[in-house]
Protein backbone atom coordinates (compact mmCIF):
# COMPACT_ATOMS: atom_id res chain seq x y z
CA UNK A 1 0.00 0.00 0.00
CA UNK A 2 1.28 3.48 -0.87
CA UNK A 3 0.18 6.73 0.75
CA UNK A 4 0.82 10.26 -0.45
CA UNK A 5 -0.08 13.59 1.06
CA UNK A 6 -3.31 15.08 -0.36
CA UNK A 7 -4.32 18.11 1.71
CA UNK A 8 -4.34 19.83 5.10
CA UNK A 9 -7.74 20.81 6.51
CA UNK A 10 -8.10 23.72 8.94
CA UNK A 11 -11.25 24.93 10.69
CA UNK A 12 -11.71 28.66 11.13
CA UNK A 13 -14.05 31.11 12.78
CA UNK A 14 -13.84 33.13 9.52
CA UNK A 15 -12.64 31.07 6.55
CA UNK A 16 -12.48 34.02 4.15
CA UNK A 17 -10.39 36.14 6.52
CA UNK A 18 -8.10 33.21 7.36
CA UNK A 19 -7.62 32.46 3.66
CA UNK A 20 -6.77 36.12 3.09
CA UNK A 21 -4.00 35.84 5.69
CA UNK A 22 -2.35 32.93 3.84
CA UNK A 23 -2.73 34.70 0.48
CA UNK A 24 -1.35 38.05 1.69
CA UNK A 25 1.36 36.69 4.00
CA UNK A 26 2.67 33.67 2.10
CA UNK A 27 1.47 34.21 -1.47
CA UNK A 28 -0.99 31.30 -1.42
CA UNK A 29 -3.31 31.12 -4.42
CA UNK A 30 -7.04 30.75 -3.94
CA UNK A 31 -8.40 27.82 -5.95
CA UNK A 32 -12.09 27.69 -5.02
CA UNK A 33 -14.75 28.81 -2.59
CA UNK A 34 -17.66 26.59 -1.59
CA UNK A 35 -21.03 27.75 -0.29
CA UNK A 36 -23.98 29.62 -1.68
CA UNK A 37 -24.91 32.56 0.56
CA UNK A 38 -22.13 31.98 3.11
CA UNK A 39 -18.66 30.75 2.22
CA UNK A 40 -18.28 27.36 3.91
CA UNK A 41 -14.81 26.47 2.60
CA UNK A 42 -11.93 28.18 0.85
CA UNK A 43 -9.36 26.01 -0.93
CA UNK A 44 -5.83 27.36 -1.37
CA UNK A 45 -2.60 26.25 -2.99
CA UNK A 46 0.18 27.13 -0.55
CA UNK A 47 3.43 26.29 -2.33
CA UNK A 48 2.05 22.99 -3.61
CA UNK A 49 0.17 22.20 -0.38
CA UNK A 50 -3.61 22.02 -0.81
CA UNK A 51 -5.07 23.82 2.18
CA UNK A 52 -8.80 23.54 2.97
CA UNK A 53 -10.07 26.23 5.33
CA UNK A 54 -13.55 25.40 6.55
CA UNK A 55 -15.85 27.94 8.18
CA UNK A 56 -16.61 26.64 11.70
CA UNK A 57 -17.93 29.48 13.89
CA UNK A 58 -19.33 27.15 16.57
CA UNK A 59 -16.05 25.33 17.22
CA UNK A 60 -14.40 25.50 20.62
CA UNK A 61 -11.44 27.74 21.38
CA UNK A 62 -8.13 27.22 19.60
CA UNK A 63 -5.48 25.21 21.39
CA UNK A 64 -2.59 27.09 22.94
CA UNK A 65 0.79 25.81 21.69
CA UNK A 66 2.30 23.46 22.49
CA UNK A 67 -0.75 21.26 22.08
CA UNK A 68 -1.81 17.83 20.90
CA UNK A 69 -3.00 17.31 17.36
CA UNK A 70 -1.45 19.38 14.60
CA UNK A 71 1.36 21.25 16.32
CA UNK A 72 2.37 23.52 13.44
CA UNK A 73 2.67 24.00 9.70
CA UNK A 74 6.27 24.16 8.42
CA UNK A 75 7.08 26.31 5.39
CA UNK A 76 10.58 26.15 3.89
CA UNK A 77 12.24 29.33 2.65
CA UNK A 78 15.59 29.97 0.94
CA UNK A 79 16.40 33.16 2.89
CA UNK A 80 15.04 33.12 6.43
CA UNK A 81 16.56 36.46 7.41
CA UNK A 82 15.11 38.24 4.38
CA UNK A 83 11.72 36.54 4.71
CA UNK A 84 11.36 37.37 8.40
CA UNK A 85 12.46 40.97 7.80
CA UNK A 86 9.92 41.35 4.98
CA UNK A 87 7.07 39.89 7.06
CA UNK A 88 7.95 42.11 10.04
CA UNK A 89 7.89 45.16 7.76
CA UNK A 90 4.36 44.10 6.78
CA UNK A 91 3.31 43.92 10.44
CA UNK A 92 3.56 40.17 11.03
CA UNK A 93 4.52 39.41 14.64
CA UNK A 94 6.72 36.45 15.47
CA UNK A 95 6.26 34.38 18.64
CA UNK A 96 9.75 32.89 18.32
CA UNK A 97 12.30 34.90 16.37
CA UNK A 98 15.05 33.39 14.23
CA UNK A 99 16.71 30.52 16.08
CA UNK A 100 19.72 28.45 15.04
CA UNK A 101 18.38 25.04 16.06
CA UNK A 102 21.48 23.13 14.94
CA UNK A 103 23.97 23.40 12.10
CA UNK A 104 21.98 23.48 8.88
CA UNK A 105 18.61 24.33 10.45
CA UNK A 106 17.27 27.80 11.30
CA UNK A 107 13.65 28.48 12.26
CA UNK A 108 11.20 31.23 13.24
CA UNK A 109 7.56 30.87 14.35
CA UNK A 110 4.46 33.04 13.97
CA UNK A 111 0.80 32.50 14.77
CA UNK A 112 -1.74 32.52 11.97
CA UNK A 113 -5.52 32.80 12.25
CA UNK A 114 -7.37 30.53 14.68
CA UNK A 115 -4.26 29.69 16.70
CA UNK A 116 -2.42 27.93 13.86
CA UNK A 117 1.31 28.04 14.60
CA UNK A 118 3.46 28.44 11.48
CA UNK A 119 7.17 27.63 11.30
CA UNK A 120 9.41 29.18 8.69
CA UNK A 121 12.58 27.17 8.24
CA UNK A 122 15.77 27.28 6.25
CA UNK A 123 17.89 24.16 5.78
CA UNK A 124 21.38 23.96 4.43
N, CA, C and O atoms as CSV, one atom per row, in Angstrom:
chain,resi,resn,atom,element,x,y,z
A,1,UNK,N,N,0.842,-1.176,0.000
A,1,UNK,CA,C,0.000,0.000,0.000
A,1,UNK,C,C,0.893,1.247,0.000
A,1,UNK,O,O,1.898,1.297,0.709
A,2,UNK,N,N,0.524,2.235,-0.787
A,2,UNK,CA,C,1.285,3.478,-0.873
A,2,UNK,C,C,0.382,4.643,-0.483
A,2,UNK,O,O,-0.765,4.729,-0.919
A,3,UNK,N,N,0.916,5.532,0.340
A,3,UNK,CA,C,0.182,6.733,0.747
A,3,UNK,C,C,0.935,7.950,0.246
A,3,UNK,O,O,2.165,7.945,0.183
A,4,UNK,N,N,0.201,8.990,-0.110
A,4,UNK,CA,C,0.822,10.258,-0.451
A,4,UNK,C,C,-0.035,11.377,0.118
A,4,UNK,O,O,-1.251,11.245,0.252
A,5,UNK,N,N,0.614,12.467,0.447
A,5,UNK,CA,C,-0.079,13.588,1.065
A,5,UNK,C,C,-1.050,14.198,0.061
A,5,UNK,O,O,-0.712,14.367,-1.111
A,6,UNK,N,N,-2.275,14.534,0.526
A,6,UNK,CA,C,-3.305,15.075,-0.363
A,6,UNK,C,C,-3.691,16.499,0.021
A,6,UNK,O,O,-3.765,17.366,-0.849
A,7,UNK,N,N,-3.938,16.758,1.296
A,7,UNK,CA,C,-4.324,18.108,1.713
A,7,UNK,C,C,-4.189,18.259,3.224
A,7,UNK,O,O,-4.028,17.278,3.950
A,8,UNK,N,N,-4.257,19.501,3.680
A,8,UNK,CA,C,-4.336,19.831,5.100
A,8,UNK,C,C,-5.635,20.601,5.283
A,8,UNK,O,O,-5.927,21.519,4.517
A,9,UNK,N,N,-6.415,20.234,6.289
A,9,UNK,CA,C,-7.744,20.810,6.507
A,9,UNK,C,C,-7.739,21.573,7.827
A,9,UNK,O,O,-7.500,20.996,8.887
A,10,UNK,N,N,-8.006,22.874,7.751
A,10,UNK,CA,C,-8.098,23.722,8.939
A,10,UNK,C,C,-9.548,24.143,9.137
A,10,UNK,O,O,-10.310,24.238,8.175
A,11,UNK,N,N,-9.922,24.394,10.377
A,11,UNK,CA,C,-11.252,24.928,10.692
A,11,UNK,C,C,-11.053,26.336,11.238
A,11,UNK,O,O,-10.146,26.579,12.034
A,12,UNK,N,N,-11.902,27.259,10.808
A,12,UNK,CA,C,-11.708,28.662,11.133
A,12,UNK,C,C,-13.013,29.341,11.528
A,12,UNK,O,O,-14.088,28.999,11.034
A,13,UNK,N,N,-12.895,30.290,12.410
A,13,UNK,CA,C,-14.046,31.115,12.780
A,13,UNK,C,C,-14.488,31.969,11.596
A,13,UNK,O,O,-15.667,32.305,11.480
A,14,UNK,N,N,-13.543,32.326,10.710
A,14,UNK,CA,C,-13.838,33.126,9.520
A,14,UNK,C,C,-12.941,32.636,8.393
A,14,UNK,O,O,-11.809,33.098,8.251
A,15,UNK,N,N,-13.443,31.701,7.591
A,15,UNK,CA,C,-12.638,31.067,6.551
A,15,UNK,C,C,-12.109,32.063,5.524
A,15,UNK,O,O,-10.974,31.929,5.067
A,16,UNK,N,N,-12.901,33.046,5.160
A,16,UNK,CA,C,-12.485,34.023,4.155
A,16,UNK,C,C,-11.330,34.870,4.688
A,16,UNK,O,O,-10.340,35.087,3.989
A,17,UNK,N,N,-11.458,35.343,5.919
A,17,UNK,CA,C,-10.393,36.138,6.518
A,17,UNK,C,C,-9.124,35.317,6.702
A,17,UNK,O,O,-8.027,35.799,6.420
A,18,UNK,N,N,-9.267,34.078,7.173
A,18,UNK,CA,C,-8.104,33.209,7.362
A,18,UNK,C,C,-7.416,32.956,6.023
A,18,UNK,O,O,-6.189,33.014,5.935
A,19,UNK,N,N,-8.192,32.679,4.987
A,19,UNK,CA,C,-7.617,32.459,3.658
A,19,UNK,C,C,-6.865,33.701,3.195
A,19,UNK,O,O,-5.786,33.594,2.613
A,20,UNK,N,N,-7.431,34.875,3.452
A,20,UNK,CA,C,-6.768,36.125,3.092
A,20,UNK,C,C,-5.405,36.265,3.746
A,20,UNK,O,O,-4.468,36.778,3.133
A,21,UNK,N,N,-5.288,35.809,4.992
A,21,UNK,CA,C,-3.996,35.839,5.686
A,21,UNK,C,C,-2.957,35.019,4.932
A,21,UNK,O,O,-1.843,35.493,4.708
A,22,UNK,N,N,-3.304,33.792,4.537
A,22,UNK,CA,C,-2.354,32.927,3.840
A,22,UNK,C,C,-2.010,33.463,2.454
A,22,UNK,O,O,-0.880,33.302,1.992
A,23,UNK,N,N,-2.972,34.099,1.786
A,23,UNK,CA,C,-2.726,34.701,0.478
A,23,UNK,C,C,-1.795,35.900,0.619
A,23,UNK,O,O,-0.795,35.997,-0.092
A,24,UNK,N,N,-2.121,36.819,1.536
A,24,UNK,CA,C,-1.349,38.050,1.694
A,24,UNK,C,C,0.024,37.801,2.307
A,24,UNK,O,O,1.002,38.430,1.901
A,25,UNK,N,N,0.113,36.897,3.274
A,25,UNK,CA,C,1.359,36.686,3.997
A,25,UNK,C,C,2.320,35.774,3.264
A,25,UNK,O,O,3.520,36.045,3.217
A,26,UNK,N,N,1.803,34.682,2.686
A,26,UNK,CA,C,2.671,33.672,2.096
A,26,UNK,C,C,2.499,33.499,0.589
A,26,UNK,O,O,3.136,32.631,-0.008
A,27,UNK,N,N,1.650,34.310,-0.029
A,27,UNK,CA,C,1.475,34.207,-1.472
A,27,UNK,C,C,0.688,32.990,-1.924
A,27,UNK,O,O,0.816,32.556,-3.069
A,28,UNK,N,N,-0.135,32.430,-1.021
A,28,UNK,CA,C,-0.991,31.301,-1.421
A,28,UNK,C,C,-1.921,31.767,-2.538
A,28,UNK,O,O,-2.187,32.960,-2.687
A,29,UNK,N,N,-2.400,30.820,-3.304
A,29,UNK,CA,C,-3.311,31.124,-4.416
A,29,UNK,C,C,-4.658,30.482,-4.125
A,29,UNK,O,O,-4.746,29.282,-3.868
A,30,UNK,N,N,-5.707,31.296,-4.168
A,30,UNK,CA,C,-7.043,30.752,-3.935
A,30,UNK,C,C,-7.486,29.941,-5.143
A,30,UNK,O,O,-7.425,30.410,-6.279
A,31,UNK,N,N,-7.938,28.702,-4.878
A,31,UNK,CA,C,-8.397,27.819,-5.947
A,31,UNK,C,C,-9.907,27.851,-6.085
A,31,UNK,O,O,-10.425,28.015,-7.189
A,32,UNK,N,N,-10.619,27.695,-4.975
A,32,UNK,CA,C,-12.086,27.685,-5.022
A,32,UNK,C,C,-12.657,28.179,-3.701
A,32,UNK,O,O,-11.977,28.255,-2.678
A,33,UNK,N,N,-13.943,28.511,-3.778
A,33,UNK,CA,C,-14.752,28.809,-2.593
A,33,UNK,C,C,-16.018,27.987,-2.714
A,33,UNK,O,O,-16.625,27.925,-3.784
A,34,UNK,N,N,-16.418,27.356,-1.624
A,34,UNK,CA,C,-17.664,26.588,-1.589
A,34,UNK,C,C,-18.672,27.340,-0.740
A,34,UNK,O,O,-18.312,28.074,0.181
A,35,UNK,N,N,-19.954,27.142,-1.069
A,35,UNK,CA,C,-21.028,27.754,-0.294
A,35,UNK,C,C,-21.815,28.717,-1.150
A,35,UNK,O,O,-21.271,29.398,-2.019
A,36,UNK,N,N,-23.095,28.759,-0.888
A,36,UNK,CA,C,-23.978,29.619,-1.680
A,36,UNK,C,C,-24.027,31.025,-1.090
A,36,UNK,O,O,-23.367,31.929,-1.603
A,37,UNK,N,N,-24.798,31.226,-0.020
A,37,UNK,CA,C,-24.915,32.562,0.558
A,37,UNK,C,C,-23.768,32.860,1.519
A,37,UNK,O,O,-23.339,34.009,1.634
A,38,UNK,N,N,-23.269,31.842,2.207
A,38,UNK,CA,C,-22.131,31.984,3.112
A,38,UNK,C,C,-21.019,31.068,2.635
A,38,UNK,O,O,-21.263,29.910,2.294
A,39,UNK,N,N,-19.805,31.583,2.610
A,39,UNK,CA,C,-18.664,30.749,2.217
A,39,UNK,C,C,-18.433,29.717,3.310
A,39,UNK,O,O,-18.220,30.071,4.470
A,40,UNK,N,N,-18.474,28.439,2.940
A,40,UNK,CA,C,-18.282,27.364,3.905
A,40,UNK,C,C,-16.872,26.793,3.853
A,40,UNK,O,O,-16.415,26.185,4.822
A,41,UNK,N,N,-16.177,26.981,2.737
A,41,UNK,CA,C,-14.806,26.471,2.603
A,41,UNK,C,C,-14.077,27.262,1.533
A,41,UNK,O,O,-14.624,27.574,0.475
A,42,UNK,N,N,-12.816,27.579,1.839
A,42,UNK,CA,C,-11.927,28.180,0.850
A,42,UNK,C,C,-10.783,27.186,0.651
A,42,UNK,O,O,-10.221,26.668,1.616
A,43,UNK,N,N,-10.449,26.930,-0.609
A,43,UNK,CA,C,-9.359,26.008,-0.925
A,43,UNK,C,C,-8.211,26.824,-1.514
A,43,UNK,O,O,-8.396,27.600,-2.452
A,44,UNK,N,N,-7.018,26.631,-0.942
A,44,UNK,CA,C,-5.828,27.361,-1.365
A,44,UNK,C,C,-4.747,26.405,-1.832
A,44,UNK,O,O,-4.718,25.235,-1.450
A,45,UNK,N,N,-3.861,26.926,-2.664
A,45,UNK,CA,C,-2.605,26.254,-2.991
A,45,UNK,C,C,-1.517,27.070,-2.304
A,45,UNK,O,O,-1.268,28.219,-2.668
A,46,UNK,N,N,-0.875,26.470,-1.312
A,46,UNK,CA,C,0.181,27.133,-0.549
A,46,UNK,C,C,1.496,26.430,-0.873
A,46,UNK,O,O,1.899,25.500,-0.174
A,47,UNK,N,N,2.160,26.879,-1.932
A,47,UNK,CA,C,3.430,26.290,-2.328
A,47,UNK,C,C,3.341,24.814,-2.653
A,47,UNK,O,O,4.263,24.057,-2.349
A,48,UNK,N,N,2.245,24.390,-3.268
A,48,UNK,CA,C,2.046,22.990,-3.609
A,48,UNK,C,C,1.250,22.218,-2.572
A,48,UNK,O,O,0.874,21.072,-2.821
A,49,UNK,N,N,0.984,22.806,-1.429
A,49,UNK,CA,C,0.167,22.196,-0.380
A,49,UNK,C,C,-1.280,22.631,-0.585
A,49,UNK,O,O,-1.562,23.829,-0.607
A,50,UNK,N,N,-2.193,21.686,-0.733
A,50,UNK,CA,C,-3.613,22.024,-0.815
A,50,UNK,C,C,-4.110,22.236,0.603
A,50,UNK,O,O,-4.026,21.342,1.446
A,51,UNK,N,N,-4.625,23.423,0.852
A,51,UNK,CA,C,-5.073,23.823,2.184
A,51,UNK,C,C,-6.563,24.118,2.135
A,51,UNK,O,O,-6.990,25.070,1.482
A,52,UNK,N,N,-7.366,23.293,2.831
A,52,UNK,CA,C,-8.804,23.543,2.967
A,52,UNK,C,C,-9.000,24.352,4.232
A,52,UNK,O,O,-8.499,23.974,5.290
A,53,UNK,N,N,-9.719,25.456,4.142
A,53,UNK,CA,C,-10.068,26.235,5.333
A,53,UNK,C,C,-11.580,26.261,5.411
A,53,UNK,O,O,-12.249,26.900,4.599
A,54,UNK,N,N,-12.107,25.560,6.396
A,54,UNK,CA,C,-13.548,25.401,6.555
A,54,UNK,C,C,-14.077,26.390,7.588
A,54,UNK,O,O,-13.484,26.576,8.651
A,55,UNK,N,N,-15.190,27.015,7.262
A,55,UNK,CA,C,-15.853,27.943,8.181
A,55,UNK,C,C,-16.502,27.142,9.309
A,55,UNK,O,O,-17.368,26.305,9.056
A,56,UNK,N,N,-16.089,27.394,10.543
A,56,UNK,CA,C,-16.606,26.639,11.696
A,56,UNK,C,C,-16.776,27.583,12.878
A,56,UNK,O,O,-16.004,27.516,13.834
A,57,UNK,N,N,-17.785,28.470,12.828
A,57,UNK,CA,C,-17.929,29.480,13.886
A,57,UNK,C,C,-18.301,28.910,15.247
A,57,UNK,O,O,-18.059,29.555,16.267
A,58,UNK,N,N,-18.891,27.703,15.288
A,58,UNK,CA,C,-19.329,27.152,16.572
A,58,UNK,C,C,-18.264,26.304,17.250
A,58,UNK,O,O,-18.507,25.765,18.330
A,59,UNK,N,N,-17.101,26.174,16.648
A,59,UNK,CA,C,-16.047,25.331,17.217
A,59,UNK,C,C,-15.545,25.928,18.528
A,59,UNK,O,O,-15.676,27.125,18.782
A,60,UNK,N,N,-14.968,25.057,19.351
A,60,UNK,CA,C,-14.404,25.495,20.624
A,60,UNK,C,C,-13.184,26.373,20.400
A,60,UNK,O,O,-12.784,26.618,19.262
A,61,UNK,N,N,-12.594,26.847,21.496
A,61,UNK,CA,C,-11.443,27.739,21.375
A,61,UNK,C,C,-10.236,27.016,20.781
A,61,UNK,O,O,-10.120,25.795,20.883
A,62,UNK,N,N,-9.348,27.780,20.165
A,62,UNK,CA,C,-8.127,27.217,19.600
A,62,UNK,C,C,-7.206,26.756,20.711
A,62,UNK,O,O,-7.179,27.336,21.797
A,63,UNK,N,N,-6.458,25.713,20.429
A,63,UNK,CA,C,-5.484,25.206,21.387
A,63,UNK,C,C,-4.337,26.197,21.529
A,63,UNK,O,O,-4.000,26.904,20.579
A,64,UNK,N,N,-3.743,26.248,22.705
A,64,UNK,CA,C,-2.588,27.092,22.941
A,64,UNK,C,C,-1.331,26.243,22.787
A,64,UNK,O,O,-1.173,25.253,23.500
A,65,UNK,N,N,-0.430,26.611,21.866
A,65,UNK,CA,C,0.787,25.809,21.685
A,65,UNK,C,C,1.645,25.796,22.948
A,65,UNK,O,O,1.662,26.789,23.675
A,66,UNK,N,N,2.355,24.711,23.232
A,66,UNK,CA,C,2.305,23.462,22.493
A,66,UNK,C,C,1.047,22.680,22.846
A,66,UNK,O,O,0.581,22.725,23.984
A,67,UNK,N,N,0.502,21.969,21.877
A,67,UNK,CA,C,-0.748,21.261,22.085
A,67,UNK,C,C,-0.707,19.931,21.361
A,67,UNK,O,O,0.200,19.673,20.570
A,68,UNK,N,N,-1.682,19.092,21.630
A,68,UNK,CA,C,-1.805,17.832,20.896
A,68,UNK,C,C,-2.474,18.097,19.561
A,68,UNK,O,O,-3.029,19.173,19.339
A,69,UNK,N,N,-2.421,17.131,18.688
A,69,UNK,CA,C,-2.996,17.308,17.362
A,69,UNK,C,C,-1.964,17.939,16.445
A,69,UNK,O,O,-0.767,17.709,16.616
A,70,UNK,N,N,-2.397,18.717,15.489
A,70,UNK,CA,C,-1.446,19.384,14.602
A,70,UNK,C,C,-0.736,20.452,15.412
A,70,UNK,O,O,-1.365,21.365,15.948
A,71,UNK,N,N,0.581,20.330,15.496
A,71,UNK,CA,C,1.356,21.249,16.320
A,71,UNK,C,C,1.730,22.498,15.533
A,71,UNK,O,O,1.698,23.599,16.083
A,72,UNK,N,N,2.082,22.353,14.271
A,72,UNK,CA,C,2.372,23.523,13.443
A,72,UNK,C,C,2.447,23.134,11.971
A,72,UNK,O,O,2.520,21.957,11.617
A,73,UNK,N,N,2.426,24.161,11.128
A,73,UNK,CA,C,2.670,23.999,9.696
A,73,UNK,C,C,4.083,24.502,9.440
A,73,UNK,O,O,4.424,25.598,9.884
A,74,UNK,N,N,4.910,23.742,8.742
A,74,UNK,CA,C,6.267,24.160,8.420
A,74,UNK,C,C,6.368,24.583,6.971
A,74,UNK,O,O,5.989,23.834,6.071
A,75,UNK,N,N,6.882,25.792,6.740
A,75,UNK,CA,C,7.079,26.314,5.389
A,75,UNK,C,C,8.566,26.596,5.180
A,75,UNK,O,O,9.157,27.388,5.915
A,76,UNK,N,N,9.170,25.954,4.185
A,76,UNK,CA,C,10.582,26.147,3.891
A,76,UNK,C,C,10.787,27.420,3.083
A,76,UNK,O,O,9.993,27.744,2.199
A,77,UNK,N,N,11.857,28.134,3.394
A,77,UNK,CA,C,12.241,29.333,2.645
A,77,UNK,C,C,13.735,29.249,2.343
A,77,UNK,O,O,14.478,28.558,3.040
A,78,UNK,N,N,14.173,29.959,1.295
A,78,UNK,CA,C,15.588,29.968,0.937
A,78,UNK,C,C,16.380,30.980,1.748
A,78,UNK,O,O,17.569,30.781,1.997
A,79,UNK,N,N,15.724,32.076,2.166
A,79,UNK,CA,C,16.404,33.162,2.887
A,79,UNK,C,C,15.564,33.529,4.103
A,79,UNK,O,O,14.679,34.381,4.020
A,80,UNK,N,N,15.842,32.887,5.228
A,80,UNK,CA,C,15.038,33.115,6.431
A,80,UNK,C,C,15.169,34.551,6.923
A,80,UNK,O,O,14.171,35.170,7.292
A,81,UNK,N,N,16.384,35.086,6.932
A,81,UNK,CA,C,16.564,36.465,7.406
A,81,UNK,C,C,15.755,37.453,6.576
A,81,UNK,O,O,15.064,38.311,7.127
A,82,UNK,N,N,15.837,37.336,5.260
A,82,UNK,CA,C,15.110,38.238,4.380
A,82,UNK,C,C,13.607,38.065,4.485
A,82,UNK,O,O,12.859,39.043,4.467
A,83,UNK,N,N,13.162,36.814,4.597
A,83,UNK,CA,C,11.721,36.542,4.706
A,83,UNK,C,C,11.157,37.111,5.995
A,83,UNK,O,O,10.119,37.773,5.980
A,84,UNK,N,N,11.834,36.859,7.115
A,84,UNK,CA,C,11.361,37.366,8.401
A,84,UNK,C,C,11.361,38.895,8.395
A,84,UNK,O,O,10.408,39.512,8.871
A,85,UNK,N,N,12.410,39.506,7.863
A,85,UNK,CA,C,12.462,40.972,7.798
A,85,UNK,C,C,11.307,41.520,6.973
A,85,UNK,O,O,10.675,42.501,7.367
A,86,UNK,N,N,11.023,40.895,5.830
A,86,UNK,CA,C,9.917,41.346,4.982
A,86,UNK,C,C,8.580,41.220,5.705
A,86,UNK,O,O,7.769,42.146,5.674
A,87,UNK,N,N,8.345,40.085,6.354
A,87,UNK,CA,C,7.071,39.890,7.062
A,87,UNK,C,C,6.930,40.866,8.222
A,87,UNK,O,O,5.838,41.383,8.457
A,88,UNK,N,N,8.000,41.128,8.945
A,88,UNK,CA,C,7.946,42.109,10.044
A,88,UNK,C,C,7.624,43.491,9.509
A,88,UNK,O,O,6.856,44.231,10.124
A,89,UNK,N,N,8.206,43.850,8.361
A,89,UNK,CA,C,7.891,45.163,7.756
A,89,UNK,C,C,6.411,45.259,7.419
A,89,UNK,O,O,5.837,46.347,7.426
A,90,UNK,N,N,5.793,44.117,7.122
A,90,UNK,CA,C,4.362,44.096,6.783
A,90,UNK,C,C,3.486,43.915,8.009
A,90,UNK,O,O,2.274,43.737,7.882
A,91,UNK,N,N,4.083,43.958,9.203
A,91,UNK,CA,C,3.310,43.920,10.436
A,91,UNK,C,C,3.073,42.542,11.026
A,91,UNK,O,O,2.298,42.406,11.972
A,92,UNK,N,N,3.720,41.518,10.492
A,92,UNK,CA,C,3.559,40.166,11.031
A,92,UNK,C,C,4.419,40.044,12.285
A,92,UNK,O,O,5.611,40.349,12.265
A,93,UNK,N,N,3.799,39.593,13.374
A,93,UNK,CA,C,4.521,39.411,14.644
A,93,UNK,C,C,4.977,37.962,14.772
A,93,UNK,O,O,4.247,37.036,14.419
A,94,UNK,N,N,6.171,37.782,15.272
A,94,UNK,CA,C,6.724,36.446,15.474
A,94,UNK,C,C,6.670,36.087,16.949
A,94,UNK,O,O,6.963,36.918,17.809
A,95,UNK,N,N,6.295,34.842,17.241
A,95,UNK,CA,C,6.257,34.381,18.637
A,95,UNK,C,C,7.603,33.794,19.051
A,95,UNK,O,O,7.936,33.777,20.236
A,96,UNK,N,N,8.372,33.317,18.084
A,96,UNK,CA,C,9.753,32.886,18.318
A,96,UNK,C,C,10.557,33.418,17.144
A,96,UNK,O,O,10.321,33.036,15.998
A,97,UNK,N,N,11.504,34.298,17.430
A,97,UNK,CA,C,12.299,34.898,16.367
A,97,UNK,C,C,13.288,33.871,15.815
A,97,UNK,O,O,13.293,32.715,16.237
A,98,UNK,N,N,14.103,34.291,14.892
A,98,UNK,CA,C,15.047,33.387,14.233
A,98,UNK,C,C,15.915,32.687,15.273
A,98,UNK,O,O,16.525,33.318,16.136
A,99,UNK,N,N,15.948,31.360,15.159
A,99,UNK,CA,C,16.712,30.522,16.079
A,99,UNK,C,C,17.570,29.564,15.268
A,99,UNK,O,O,17.089,28.929,14.329
A,100,UNK,N,N,18.837,29.463,15.634
A,100,UNK,CA,C,19.716,28.453,15.044
A,100,UNK,C,C,19.531,27.183,15.853
A,100,UNK,O,O,20.110,27.038,16.929
A,101,UNK,N,N,18.727,26.262,15.340
A,101,UNK,CA,C,18.376,25.037,16.062
A,101,UNK,C,C,19.583,24.120,16.155
A,101,UNK,O,O,19.893,23.582,17.219
A,102,UNK,N,N,20.257,23.950,15.032
A,102,UNK,CA,C,21.480,23.134,14.945
A,102,UNK,C,C,22.131,23.501,13.611
A,102,UNK,O,O,21.507,24.168,12.786
A,103,UNK,N,N,23.357,23.081,13.392
A,103,UNK,CA,C,23.973,23.397,12.097
A,103,UNK,C,C,23.088,22.914,10.943
A,103,UNK,O,O,22.692,21.750,10.887
A,104,UNK,N,N,22.796,23.822,10.042
A,104,UNK,CA,C,21.983,23.477,8.882
A,104,UNK,C,C,20.491,23.636,9.067
A,104,UNK,O,O,19.727,23.314,8.158
A,105,UNK,N,N,20.047,24.127,10.229
A,105,UNK,CA,C,18.611,24.331,10.452
A,105,UNK,C,C,18.376,25.596,11.265
A,105,UNK,O,O,18.822,25.720,12.406
A,106,UNK,N,N,17.658,26.536,10.641
A,106,UNK,CA,C,17.266,27.796,11.297
A,106,UNK,C,C,15.750,27.912,11.188
A,106,UNK,O,O,15.170,27.576,10.156
A,107,UNK,N,N,15.112,28.387,12.251
A,107,UNK,CA,C,13.649,28.477,12.263
A,107,UNK,C,C,13.186,29.798,12.864
A,107,UNK,O,O,13.942,30.492,13.544
A,108,UNK,N,N,11.933,30.128,12.599
A,108,UNK,CA,C,11.205,31.228,13.237
A,108,UNK,C,C,9.727,30.836,13.222
A,108,UNK,O,O,9.279,30.159,12.297
A,109,UNK,N,N,8.966,31.254,14.236
A,109,UNK,CA,C,7.561,30.873,14.350
A,109,UNK,C,C,6.670,32.098,14.483
A,109,UNK,O,O,7.023,33.074,15.146
A,110,UNK,N,N,5.502,32.029,13.836
A,110,UNK,CA,C,4.465,33.041,13.974
A,110,UNK,C,C,3.136,32.334,14.147
A,110,UNK,O,O,3.014,31.145,13.853
A,111,UNK,N,N,2.145,33.060,14.623
A,111,UNK,CA,C,0.803,32.502,14.767
A,111,UNK,C,C,-0.088,33.052,13.669
A,111,UNK,O,O,-0.158,34.262,13.453
A,112,UNK,N,N,-0.770,32.144,12.978
A,112,UNK,CA,C,-1.735,32.521,11.966
A,112,UNK,C,C,-3.120,32.598,12.574
A,112,UNK,O,O,-3.259,32.531,13.795
A,113,UNK,N,N,-4.147,32.739,11.749
A,113,UNK,CA,C,-5.521,32.796,12.246
A,113,UNK,C,C,-5.902,31.521,12.994
A,113,UNK,O,O,-5.395,30.440,12.695
A,114,UNK,N,N,-6.782,31.655,13.949
A,114,UNK,CA,C,-7.367,30.530,14.685
A,114,UNK,C,C,-6.332,29.712,15.442
A,114,UNK,O,O,-6.508,28.508,15.630
A,115,UNK,N,N,-5.255,30.358,15.878
A,115,UNK,CA,C,-4.262,29.688,16.701
A,115,UNK,C,C,-3.359,28.726,15.958
A,115,UNK,O,O,-2.713,27.889,16.589
A,116,UNK,N,N,-3.291,28.816,14.633
A,116,UNK,CA,C,-2.423,27.928,13.864
A,116,UNK,C,C,-0.992,28.459,13.954
A,116,UNK,O,O,-0.706,29.574,13.516
A,117,UNK,N,N,-0.110,27.663,14.517
A,117,UNK,CA,C,1.307,28.038,14.603
A,117,UNK,C,C,1.979,27.680,13.279
A,117,UNK,O,O,1.760,26.599,12.732
A,118,UNK,N,N,2.810,28.613,12.764
A,118,UNK,CA,C,3.463,28.440,11.476
A,118,UNK,C,C,4.967,28.606,11.675
A,118,UNK,O,O,5.434,29.611,12.210
A,119,UNK,N,N,5.709,27.599,11.231
A,119,UNK,CA,C,7.171,27.631,11.302
A,119,UNK,C,C,7.721,27.980,9.930
A,119,UNK,O,O,7.321,27.391,8.925
A,120,UNK,N,N,8.629,28.925,9.888
A,120,UNK,CA,C,9.414,29.181,8.694
A,120,UNK,C,C,10.785,28.583,8.955
A,120,UNK,O,O,11.379,28.824,10.006
A,121,UNK,N,N,11.295,27.802,8.002
A,121,UNK,CA,C,12.581,27.168,8.243
A,121,UNK,C,C,13.459,27.216,7.019
A,121,UNK,O,O,12.995,27.185,5.879
A,122,UNK,N,N,14.752,27.292,7.298
A,122,UNK,CA,C,15.768,27.280,6.245
A,122,UNK,C,C,16.742,26.166,6.576
A,122,UNK,O,O,17.309,26.123,7.668
A,123,UNK,N,N,16.932,25.265,5.624
A,123,UNK,CA,C,17.886,24.160,5.781
A,123,UNK,C,C,19.087,24.417,4.870
A,123,UNK,O,O,18.991,25.078,3.836
A,124,UNK,N,N,20.209,23.868,5.298
A,124,UNK,CA,C,21.382,23.965,4.435
A,124,UNK,C,C,22.513,24.690,5.086
A,124,UNK,O,O,23.573,24.852,4.480
